[in-house]
Amino acid sequence: MLRQWIATPLLLAALIGGARADEVKVFGARDAVDPTEVARILDRTAPIKMRSIRLLDGGAAGVAGASAAAAKAGVPSALSLPVQFAFDSADILPAARPQLDAIAAGIRLLPSAQSIVIEGHTDALGSDSYNEELSQRRALAVRSYLVASHGLDAGRLRAVGLGERAALPGTKPAAPQNRRVQFRGE
């Protein structure tokens, strides 16, 4: 009984400590994107490493149910690119292609069963409905580019438009950094 009384709070503390807000690796427009880093961030099939809790009697209790995010401590769960589009459009500008090409190379390094979510985001300028529709069209344009230019399987790429709902932490809703495309492993 004493073991359970001691282990339960420790287990909860370990799980809560590991559950943190999503970390996003944010790339600037001129930053080189490393395909290996892309694969490391998007990979959700990597083995989960467990931590253990040492009990007072010297035994160890495994931390069962630890999230993949906690297991991959320090590794972002998503990456963000400031994909450049023509004004008021979903047309990808040529300047955005090198970063998208590196994303495609990183996705190719993942297991073929690994799915990727492509999230379109906008800043808070414009109406909610307009921003949601524009972000969806832009996410679909990125998906189409990756499929058409790199032969990636369309079935493993899911495009969603989030509009202005998910600003980057530490930015104002109207900040230009929020006009981005974010990638996550599923």
C-alpha positions in Angstrom: 0.0 0.0 0.0 2.8 2.4 0.9 4.4 1.7 -2.5 1.2 2.6 -4.4 0.7 5.7 -2.3 4.3 6.9 -3.1 4.4 5.7 -6.7 1.0 7.3 -7.8 2.0 10.9 -7.2 5.4 10.3 -8.7 3.9 8.7 -11.8 1.5 11.6 -12.2 4.2 14.1 -11.9 6.3 12.4 -14.5 3.4 12.2 -16.9 2.3 15.8 -16.4 5.9 17.1 -16.5 6.3 15.4 -19.9 3.0 16.7 -21.3 3.9 20.2 -22.6 2.6 22.4 -25.3 3.6 21.4 -28.8 7.0 22.6 -29.7 7.4 23.9 -33.2 10.6 24.2 -35.1 10.2 27.5 -36.9 12.2 28.0 -40.1 12.8 31.5 -41.6 12.4 32.2 -45.3 16.2 32.0 -45.8 16.9 29.0 -43.5 18.1 25.8 -45.0 15.9 22.9 -44.2 17.7 19.6 -43.4 15.7 16.5 -44.6 17.2 14.4 -41.8 15.9 16.9 -39.2 12.5 16.9 -41.0 12.3 13.2 -40.7 13.4 13.2 -37.0 10.6 15.8 -36.2 7.8 14.2 -38.2 8.6 10.5 -37.3 5.9 9.2 -35.0 7.0 5.6 -35.3 10.3 5.9 -33.4 10.6 3.7 -30.4 9.3 5.2 -27.2 11.9 5.4 -24.5 10.6 5.0 -21.0 11.9 6.6 -17.9 11.6 4.8 -14.6 10.7 5.8 -11.1 12.9 4.4 -8.3 10.8 3.3 -5.4 11.9 3.7 -1.8 12.8 0.0 -1.5 15.2 0.3 -4.6 12.7 -1.2 -7.0 11.8 0.5 -10.3 8.3 1.1 -11.7 8.1 1.8 -15.4 6.2 4.9 -16.5 3.6 3.2 -18.6 1.5 5.4 -20.9 4.1 8.1 -21.4 3.3 10.1 -24.5 5.5 10.1 -27.5 6.0 13.8 -27.0 7.4 13.1 -23.5 9.5 10.3 -24.8 11.1 12.5 -27.5 11.9 15.2 -25.0 13.5 18.2 -26.7 12.4 17.2 -30.2 9.7 19.5 -31.7 6.4 17.9 -32.6 6.0 20.0 -35.7 7.9 22.2 -38.1 6.8 25.5 -39.6 7.8 27.2 -42.9 6.9 30.7 -44.1 5.9 29.3 -47.5 5.6 32.2 -49.9 2.4 32.5 -51.9 1.2 35.1 -54.4 -0.8 37.8 -52.8 -4.4 36.7 -51.9 -3.7 33.4 -53.6 -2.6 29.8 -53.1 0.0 30.0 -55.9 3.3 28.9 -54.4 6.1 31.3 -55.4 9.4 29.9 -56.7 11.3 31.2 -53.6 9.4 28.7 -51.4 10.3 25.6 -53.5 13.8 24.8 -52.0 12.3 24.5 -48.5 9.4 22.4 -49.8 11.8 20.2 -51.7 13.7 19.5 -48.5 10.5 18.7 -46.7 9.7 16.2 -49.5 13.2 14.6 -49.1 12.6 14.4 -45.3 9.2 12.7 -45.8 10.9 10.2 -48.1 13.1 9.2 -45.2 10.1 8.2 -43.1 8.4 4.8 -43.1 5.9 4.6 -45.9 3.0 4.1 -43.5 3.8 7.5 -41.8 1.1 10.1 -42.4 1.8 13.8 -42.4 -0.6 16.6 -41.7 0.0 19.8 -43.7 -1.6 22.7 -41.8 -2.3 26.1 -43.5 -2.2 29.1 -41.1 -2.9 32.8 -41.6 -2.5 35.9 -39.5 -5.6 37.6 -38.0 -6.0 40.2 -40.8 -9.2 39.5 -42.7 -12.4 37.7 -41.7 -12.3 34.4 -39.9 -14.1 32.7 -42.8 -11.8 34.2 -45.4 -8.7 33.2 -43.5 -9.9 29.6 -42.9 -10.7 29.2 -46.6 -7.4 30.7 -47.7 -5.4 28.6 -45.3 -7.2 25.4 -46.6 -6.4 26.3 -50.2 -2.8 27.0 -49.4 -2.4 23.7 -47.4 -3.9 21.9 -50.4 -1.5 23.7 -52.8 1.5 22.5 -50.7 0.1 19.0 -50.7 -0.4 19.1 -54.5 3.1 20.4 -55.0 4.6 17.6 -52.9 2.6 15.0 -54.8 3.1 16.4 -58.3 6.8 17.5 -58.0 8.1 14.7 -55.8 5.7 11.8 -56.3 4.8 11.5 -52.7 1.7 9.4 -52.0 -1.3 11.7 -51.7 -2.9 9.2 -49.3 -0.3 9.9 -46.6 -0.6 13.7 -46.8 -3.6 15.4 -45.2 -4.2 19.1 -45.7 -6.1 21.2 -43.2 -6.7 24.9 -43.0 -6.6 26.4 -39.5 -6.9 30.0 -40.5 -5.9 32.3 -37.7 -6.9 30.0 -34.9 -3.4 28.8 -33.9 -0.9 31.6 -33.7 2.7 30.8 -33.0 3.4 31.0 -29.2 4.8 34.5 -28.3 3.4 36.2 -31.4 0.5 38.6 -31.8 -2.4 37.2 -33.9 -1.7 39.7 -36.7 2.1 39.0 -36.8 3.4 38.0 -40.3 5.1 34.9 -38.8 1.6 33.4 -38.4 1.3 33.2 -42.2 2.9 29.8 -42.5 2.5 26.1 -43.4 3.1 23.7 -40.6 3.9 19.9 -40.9 3.2 17.3 -38.3 3.6 13.5 -38.2 0.5 11.5 -37.5 
